[in-house]
Amino acid sequence: MHSNTENSTEICTIKSTEKKPNTTKRMLIMIVLVLLLIATIVVIKVVLVKKMIAQMTPPPPAVVSTAKATYQLWQPVLTAVGTLRAVHGTDLALDTNGLVTEVNIKSGDAVKKDQVLLQLRNAEDVAQLRQLESSAALAQVVFSRVEKELKTAAISRAEYDTVAADLQAKTALVEQQRVISGKKQLRAPFDGYAGIITVNPGTYVNAGTVIVTLQELDLVFVDFHLPQRQLGQLKVGQKVTLTLDAYVGKTFVGAVNAINPKIDDNTRNVQIEASVPNPDHLLLPGMYSSVTIDVGDTKSLLTLPQTAVVFNPYGETVFVVKQPNNQTSETENQAATANSSSALVHPVVQQVFITTGVRRGDQIAIMAGLYEGAEVVSSGQLKLKNGASITIDNSILPANSANPTPQEH
């Protein structure tokens, strides 16, 4: 009985050991089949993607405008924003209170130095002045008589001195009263043009109230500031050109009149004063203007429109146009266009690093990295990369003026 049990146990063990290799083999076969299926799917996808790429139409060349690098004569300049100021200009006011009795000018009148512009009521002051003048005149008569008597020794020296002192005191009182009476008059301190006056006879004005502005306009000053690093390029007498938004296309020429001997502690800028003739009185105090100062000698520099330069953190670049070696004629290109747009041979661009210099209006000087006559892309660079094909369309070009003027549409 025991022997039979042992035999049956051995038979089961043999059967279980025979099943294990068969199960492992099946698992390996299944893994291989799955991998083959995945590989087949990948291959099919790759073939489909390649076929789709082959069937896709390549993107058309980017449309850009171009410009050629050319040498131009440049006058080195410094630029700033200035404020116009009259050579003589002030707001006139009285230093006493009173009632206006006369206004002797109209708004905008040309006035002369010492001309009476406005009169306050001064009848009491004039009467007091007449009284003092009479007293001074009497003192003068007495002094003249005493002076003759002194020569004949008819009076003492002490009596003469007393009469002379009385004359001086009364003369001083007359001058004092004239000053008091003169305060009731507003006079022009210099030749100029009166502003708008709103005071009328009968108006009571207080001391310090501005009555009218007076400006001399034949010559104006323009005040502007420049960084201290540019101080070495400045000197008195340099040519200054002004442009203003109020007079588009018109320039006003003057000269540097003075350079402040002190640098501003906060901004490290230096203040410059220029004088500009203003015969037509077009320039008014308080106006803002663009100021250009000619410095140094005229130079010949290689220039491009500023729009042609791409400014990057790692440097400044331009896209130079490279024409293909097998250039086709216009007739051949037209025939190729009729057959297939892909048959056209387009120029390509090459990105080149450059070194830029000074700027003038819409233009920029190229100091290194480019040669004269090089054709570069002047607009449309954002669509480009090195070696990209382009189509040139120069029907509309970016601004390339040395002295641009603002345009309003």
C-alpha positions as CSV (number, residue, x, y, z in Angstrom):
1,M,0.0,0.0,0.0
2,H,2.7,2.4,0.9
3,S,4.6,1.6,-2.3
4,N,1.7,2.5,-4.5
5,T,1.4,5.9,-2.8
6,E,5.1,6.7,-3.5
7,N,4.8,5.7,-7.1
8,S,1.8,8.0,-7.7
9,T,3.7,10.9,-6.1
10,E,6.6,10.4,-8.4
11,I,4.4,10.3,-11.4
12,C,2.8,13.7,-10.5
13,T,6.2,15.2,-9.9
14,I,7.4,14.1,-13.4
15,K,4.2,15.5,-15.0
16,S,4.6,18.9,-13.3
17,T,8.2,19.2,-14.3
18,E,7.2,18.4,-17.9
19,K,4.6,21.2,-18.0
20,K,6.9,24.0,-16.8
21,P,9.1,24.2,-19.9
22,N,6.1,24.2,-22.1
23,T,4.5,27.2,-20.3
24,T,7.8,29.3,-20.5
25,K,8.1,28.5,-24.2
26,R,4.6,29.7,-24.9
27,M,5.2,33.0,-23.0
28,L,8.4,33.6,-25.0
29,I,6.5,33.0,-28.3
30,M,3.8,35.4,-27.3
31,I,6.3,38.2,-26.4
32,V,8.1,37.7,-29.7
33,L,4.8,37.9,-31.6
34,V,3.8,41.1,-29.7
35,L,7.2,42.7,-30.5
36,L,6.8,41.7,-34.2
37,L,3.3,43.3,-34.2
38,I,4.6,46.5,-32.7
39,A,7.5,46.7,-35.2
40,T,5.1,46.1,-38.1
41,I,2.9,49.0,-36.9
42,V,5.9,51.3,-36.5
43,V,7.2,50.5,-39.9
44,I,3.8,51.1,-41.5
45,K,3.5,54.4,-39.7
46,V,7.0,55.5,-40.8
47,V,6.2,54.6,-44.4
48,L,2.9,56.5,-44.2
49,V,4.5,59.6,-42.7
50,K,7.3,59.6,-45.3
51,K,4.7,59.2,-48.0
52,M,2.7,62.2,-46.5
53,I,5.8,64.3,-46.3
54,A,6.7,63.5,-49.9
55,Q,3.2,64.5,-51.0
56,M,3.2,67.8,-49.0
57,T,3.9,71.0,-51.0
58,P,6.9,72.8,-49.6
59,P,6.1,76.3,-48.1
60,P,6.6,79.2,-50.5
61,P,9.7,81.4,-50.1
62,A,9.2,84.3,-47.7
63,V,8.5,87.6,-49.3
64,V,10.9,90.3,-48.2
65,S,12.2,93.7,-49.3
66,T,15.9,94.4,-49.8
67,A,18.4,97.3,-49.7
68,K,22.0,97.7,-50.8
69,A,24.8,98.9,-48.5
70,T,26.1,102.2,-49.9
71,Y,28.6,104.8,-48.8
72,Q,27.2,108.2,-47.8
73,L,28.6,111.5,-46.4
74,W,27.7,111.8,-42.8
75,Q,28.0,114.8,-40.5
76,P,28.6,113.6,-37.0
77,V,25.9,115.1,-34.7
78,L,24.6,115.0,-31.2
79,T,20.9,115.1,-30.6
80,A,18.8,116.4,-27.7
81,V,15.4,117.9,-26.8
82,G,15.5,121.5,-25.9
83,T,13.2,124.2,-24.5
84,L,12.9,127.6,-26.0
85,R,13.4,130.8,-23.9
86,A,13.3,134.4,-24.8
87,V,16.6,136.4,-24.5
88,H,14.5,139.0,-22.6
89,G,11.2,137.8,-21.2
90,T,9.3,138.4,-18.0
91,D,5.8,138.5,-16.5
92,L,5.1,142.1,-15.4
93,A,3.4,143.0,-12.1
94,L,3.1,146.0,-9.8
95,D,4.5,146.1,-6.3
96,T,1.6,148.1,-4.9
97,N,-2.1,147.8,-4.7
98,G,-4.4,150.2,-6.6
99,L,-7.3,150.9,-9.0
100,V,-6.5,150.8,-12.7
101,T,-7.3,154.1,-14.5
102,E,-5.5,153.6,-17.8
103,V,-4.5,150.6,-20.0
104,N,-2.3,152.0,-22.7
105,I,-1.7,148.7,-24.8
106,K,-3.6,146.0,-26.5
107,S,-2.8,142.3,-26.5
108,G,0.1,141.5,-28.8
109,D,1.3,145.1,-29.2
110,A,5.0,145.9,-29.8
111,V,6.2,148.1,-27.0
112,K,9.3,150.2,-26.4
113,K,11.5,150.3,-23.3
114,D,10.1,152.6,-20.5
115,Q,6.7,152.9,-22.3
116,V,3.8,153.2,-19.7
117,L,1.7,150.1,-20.1
118,L,-0.8,150.6,-17.2
119,Q,-1.6,153.4,-14.8
120,L,-3.1,153.2,-11.3
121,R,-5.0,156.0,-9.6
122,N,-2.3,158.3,-8.2
123,A,-4.0,161.7,-7.8
124,E,-3.0,161.9,-4.1
125,D,0.6,161.0,-4.9
126,V,0.9,163.6,-7.6
127,A,-0.5,166.3,-5.4
128,Q,2.0,165.4,-2.6
129,L,4.7,165.4,-5.2
130,R,3.8,168.9,-6.4
131,Q,3.8,170.2,-2.8
132,L,7.2,168.8,-2.1
133,E,8.5,170.2,-5.4
134,S,7.3,173.6,-4.4
135,S,9.1,173.3,-1.0
136,A,12.2,172.1,-2.7
137,A,12.0,175.1,-5.2
138,L,11.7,177.6,-2.3
139,A,14.6,175.9,-0.5
140,Q,16.7,176.3,-3.7
141,V,15.9,180.0,-3.9
142,V,16.9,180.5,-0.2
143,F,20.1,178.5,-0.7
144,S,21.1,180.6,-3.8
145,R,20.6,183.9,-1.7
146,V,22.5,182.5,1.3
147,E,25.3,181.3,-1.0
148,K,25.8,184.9,-2.3
149,E,25.7,186.3,1.2
150,L,28.3,183.8,2.4
151,K,30.7,185.2,-0.3
152,T,30.3,188.7,1.2
153,A,30.6,187.4,4.7
154,A,27.1,188.6,5.5
155,I,26.2,185.3,7.2
156,S,28.0,182.8,9.2
157,R,29.1,179.4,7.8
158,A,26.8,177.6,10.2
159,E,23.7,179.4,8.8
160,Y,24.9,178.5,5.3
161,D,25.2,174.8,6.2
162,T,21.8,174.8,7.8
163,V,20.2,176.1,4.6
164,A,22.2,173.7,2.4
165,A,21.1,170.7,4.5
166,D,17.4,171.9,4.3
167,L,17.7,172.0,0.5
168,Q,19.1,168.5,0.4
169,A,16.4,167.1,2.6
170,K,13.6,168.6,0.6
171,T,15.2,167.4,-2.7
172,A,15.4,163.9,-1.3
173,L,11.7,164.1,-0.3
174,V,10.9,165.0,-3.9
175,E,12.8,162.0,-5.2
176,Q,11.2,159.7,-2.7
177,Q,7.7,160.9,-3.6
178,R,8.5,160.4,-7.3
179,V,9.4,156.8,-6.6
180,I,6.2,156.3,-4.7
181,S,4.2,157.9,-7.6
182,G,6.2,155.8,-10.1
183,K,5.1,152.6,-8.5
184,K,1.6,153.4,-9.7
185,Q,2.8,153.0,-13.3
186,L,3.7,149.7,-15.1
187,R,6.5,150.4,-17.6
188,A,8.2,148.1,-20.1
189,P,11.7,147.2,-19.0
190,F,12.8,146.4,-22.5
191,D,11.6,146.4,-26.1
192,G,9.3,143.4,-26.9
193,Y,5.8,142.1,-27.6
194,A,3.1,142.2,-25.0
195,G,1.0,139.1,-24.3
196,I,-2.7,138.9,-23.7
197,I,-3.9,141.5,-21.2
198,T,-7.2,141.0,-19.3
199,V,-7.1,144.0,-17.0
200,N,-9.4,146.9,-17.8
201,P,-9.8,150.4,-16.3
202,G,-11.7,150.1,-13.0
203,T,-10.1,146.8,-12.0
204,Y,-8.5,146.7,-8.6
205,V,-5.2,144.9,-8.7
206,N,-3.1,143.6,-5.8
207,A,0.6,143.8,-5.5
208,G,2.4,141.0,-7.3
209,T,-0.5,140.1,-9.6
210,V,0.7,139.4,-13.1
211,I,-0.7,142.0,-15.5
212,V,0.9,141.0,-18.8
213,T,3.9,139.0,-20.2
214,L,6.5,140.8,-22.2
215,Q,8.8,138.8,-24.5
216,E,11.6,139.9,-26.9
217,L,11.3,137.5,-29.9
218,D,14.0,138.7,-32.4
219,L,16.4,136.2,-30.8
220,V,15.6,133.2,-28.7
221,F,17.6,130.9,-26.5
222,V,17.2,127.1,-26.5
223,D,18.3,125.2,-23.4
224,F,19.1,121.5,-23.5
225,H,21.2,118.9,-21.7
226,L,23.7,116.3,-22.9
227,P,25.5,113.5,-21.0
228,Q,28.9,114.4,-19.6
229,R,30.6,111.8,-21.8
230,Q,29.8,114.1,-24.8
231,L,31.2,117.2,-23.2
232,G,34.6,116.8,-25.1
233,Q,32.8,117.1,-28.4
234,L,31.1,120.4,-27.5
235,K,32.4,124.0,-27.9
236,V,31.0,127.4,-28.2
237,G,30.1,128.4,-31.7
238,Q,29.1,125.0,-33.0
239,K,26.2,124.9,-35.4
240,V,22.8,124.0,-34.0
241,T,19.7,123.0,-36.0
242,L,16.2,123.1,-34.5
243,T,13.1,121.2,-35.8
244,L,9.7,121.6,-34.3
245,D,6.4,119.7,-34.7
246,A,4.7,123.0,-35.2
247,Y,6.6,123.6,-38.4
248,V,7.0,120.4,-40.3
249,G,9.8,120.5,-42.9
250,K,11.2,123.8,-41.6
251,T,14.6,124.1,-39.8
252,F,16.0,126.9,-37.6
253,V,19.8,127.4,-37.5
254,G,21.7,128.9,-34.6
255,A,24.9,128.4,-32.6
256,V,26.0,127.2,-29.2
257,N,26.1,130.2,-27.0
258,A,27.3,128.9,-23.6
259,I,28.2,125.7,-21.8
260,N,27.4,125.4,-18.1
261,P,30.6,125.1,-16.1
262,K,28.9,122.8,-13.6
263,I,27.7,119.2,-14.2
264,D,24.3,118.3,-12.6
265,D,25.0,116.1,-9.5
266,N,21.9,114.0,-10.0
267,T,21.8,113.4,-13.8
268,R,25.5,113.9,-14.7
269,N,24.3,116.0,-17.6
270,V,25.6,119.3,-18.7
271,Q,23.4,122.2,-19.7
272,I,24.0,124.0,-23.0
273,E,22.5,127.3,-24.2
274,A,22.2,128.0,-27.9
275,S,21.0,131.2,-29.5
276,V,18.8,131.1,-32.6
277,P,17.7,134.1,-34.8
278,N,14.0,134.5,-35.0
279,P,13.2,137.3,-37.5
280,D,9.7,135.9,-38.3
281,H,8.8,135.5,-34.6
282,L,7.8,131.8,-35.3
283,L,9.7,130.5,-32.3
284,L,7.9,131.2,-29.0
285,P,9.3,130.8,-25.4
286,G,8.2,127.5,-23.8
287,M,8.2,125.5,-27.1
288,Y,9.9,122.1,-27.2
289,S,12.2,121.4,-30.1
290,S,14.6,118.7,-31.4
291,V,18.1,119.9,-31.3
292,T,20.9,118.7,-33.5
293,I,24.5,119.8,-32.9
294,D,27.1,119.3,-35.7
295,V,30.4,117.9,-34.2
296,G,33.6,116.9,-36.0
297,D,34.2,116.7,-39.7
298,T,32.1,115.1,-42.4
299,K,32.8,111.4,-43.0
300,S,32.0,108.8,-45.7
301,L,30.3,105.8,-44.0
302,L,28.7,102.6,-45.2
303,T,25.0,102.8,-44.4
304,L,21.8,100.7,-44.3
305,P,18.2,101.3,-43.2
306,Q,17.9,100.7,-39.5
307,T,15.2,98.1,-40.3
308,A,17.7,95.9,-42.0
309,V,19.6,95.3,-38.7
310,V,18.4,92.5,-36.3
311,F,19.4,93.3,-32.8
312,N,20.0,90.3,-30.6
313,P,21.5,89.8,-27.1
314,Y,24.4,87.9,-28.8
315,G,25.1,90.5,-31.4
316,E,23.8,92.5,-34.4
317,T,23.1,90.7,-37.7
318,V,21.8,91.2,-41.2
319,F,20.5,88.7,-43.7
320,V,22.7,89.0,-46.9
321,V,20.9,87.9,-50.1
322,K,22.8,85.2,-52.0
323,Q,21.7,84.8,-55.6
324,P,21.9,81.2,-56.9
325,N,24.7,80.3,-59.3
326,N,22.4,78.9,-62.0
327,Q,20.3,82.1,-62.3
328,T,17.5,81.8,-64.8
329,S,16.3,84.5,-67.0
330,E,12.9,86.2,-66.5
331,T,11.5,84.3,-69.6
332,E,12.6,81.0,-68.2
333,N,11.2,81.8,-64.8
334,Q,7.8,82.7,-66.4
335,A,7.8,79.4,-68.3
336,A,8.7,77.5,-65.1
337,T,5.9,79.2,-63.3
338,A,3.4,78.0,-65.9
339,N,4.6,74.4,-65.3
340,S,5.4,74.3,-61.6
341,S,6.1,76.8,-59.0
342,S,8.8,74.5,-57.5
343,A,10.8,74.8,-60.8
344,L,11.7,78.4,-59.9
345,V,15.2,79.1,-58.5
346,H,14.9,81.5,-55.6
347,P,17.7,83.5,-53.8
348,V,18.7,82.4,-50.3
349,V,19.8,84.4,-47.3
350,Q,22.9,84.1,-45.1
351,Q,22.9,85.6,-41.6
352,V,26.0,87.7,-41.1
353,F,27.3,89.4,-37.9
354,I,28.1,93.1,-38.2
355,T,29.3,96.0,-36.1
356,T,27.1,99.1,-36.2
357,G,28.0,102.7,-35.5
358,V,26.2,106.0,-35.3
359,R,22.6,106.5,-36.4
360,R,21.1,109.3,-38.4
361,G,17.3,109.5,-39.0
362,D,16.2,106.1,-40.5
363,Q,19.8,105.1,-41.3
364,I,22.6,103.3,-39.4
365,A,26.3,103.2,-40.1
366,I,28.0,99.8,-40.6
367,M,31.5,99.8,-39.2
368,A,32.4,96.1,-40.0
369,G,31.1,92.8,-41.3
370,L,29.6,94.1,-44.6
371,Y,30.9,95.4,-48.0
372,E,29.7,98.1,-50.3
373,G,26.9,96.9,-52.7
374,A,25.9,94.0,-50.5
375,E,22.1,93.3,-50.8
376,V,20.5,92.7,-47.5
377,V,16.9,92.1,-46.3
378,S,15.4,95.3,-45.1
379,S,12.0,93.9,-43.9
380,G,10.5,90.5,-43.2
381,Q,13.5,89.1,-41.2
382,L,11.2,87.5,-38.6
383,K,10.2,84.8,-41.1
384,L,13.8,83.9,-42.0
385,K,16.5,81.6,-40.9
386,N,20.0,80.9,-42.3
387,G,19.7,79.4,-45.8
388,A,16.0,80.2,-46.2
389,S,14.7,80.9,-49.7
390,I,13.1,84.3,-50.4
391,T,11.1,86.2,-52.9
392,I,12.1,89.9,-53.3
393,D,9.3,92.5,-53.5
394,N,10.6,96.1,-53.4
395,S,7.3,97.7,-54.3
396,I,7.0,99.0,-50.7
397,L,10.2,99.9,-48.9
398,P,10.9,100.8,-45.3
399,A,11.9,104.4,-44.5
400,N,15.5,105.2,-45.3
401,S,15.8,109.0,-44.9
402,A,18.7,110.9,-43.3
403,N,16.3,113.6,-42.0
404,P,12.8,112.0,-41.6
405,T,9.8,114.2,-40.8
406,P,6.7,113.0,-39.0
407,Q,3.7,112.2,-41.2
408,E,0.1,112.3,-40.2
409,H,-2.4,110.3,-42.2
